Amino acid sequence: METYTNGPFMENTYLINNGTDAIVIDPGEGLDSYMDDINKYDVKAILLTHGHIDHIDGLHHFLDKDVYICESELDFFKDPHKSLYAEKLGYVPFELSKLKLHLLKDNDSINLIGFNIKCLHTPGHTIGSMCYLFNNSILFSGDTLFQVGVGRTDFETGDMSSLVKSLERLKNLPDKTIVYPGHGVATTISFEKKYNPFLR
């Protein structure tokens, strides 16, 4: 696995590979400088944890790929205020008709490049925030859970009460689950239960 931290918000883009094929999670702003490395693999799919600009702006590199996102997040591709493109461009630079979108529901399971991936709908940061649990042991949490922190809820569709419920759900994952967040460094569920005030 590779982690590319990029853009003004230092967002983490993840590349998971099996040696030849790969999945990219949250292709963010400023990904251009990493594309030579990413293109060493045959990228089969893009997983999006949510629709904010810093997590989707790199999609222009992958317009021919299958893109997975929670069904509740579809409006983020239409509304520049929800996606936070309003100040930068005033519009969302992706045409829905040109994206190969696969809309996910809570508890969906998908199999990609040899990995079983469970999709956990964790609203709070956004209405359609989705965490991806790989092989029941590695969680890509987007902006739902950070090391000793959580995602903000003051953007459009954010809701603190929903986030609290989502965090309670993540808290019940096995302690040894490794967590790779949308920003910051990796952590574990056991570490967060001990040190993160939102999971105590």
Buried (B, 14 or more C-beta within 10 A) or exposed (E): EBEBBBBEBEBBBBBBBEEEBBBBBBBBBBBEEBBEEBEEBEBBBBBBBBBBBBBBBBBEBBEEBBBBBBBBBBBBBEBBEBBBBBEEEEEBBBEEEEBEBBBBEBEBEBEBBEBEBBBBBBBBBBBBBBBBBBEEEBBBBBBBBBBBBBBEBEBBBBBBEBBEEBBEBBBEBEEEBBBBBBBBEBBBBEBBBEEBEBBE
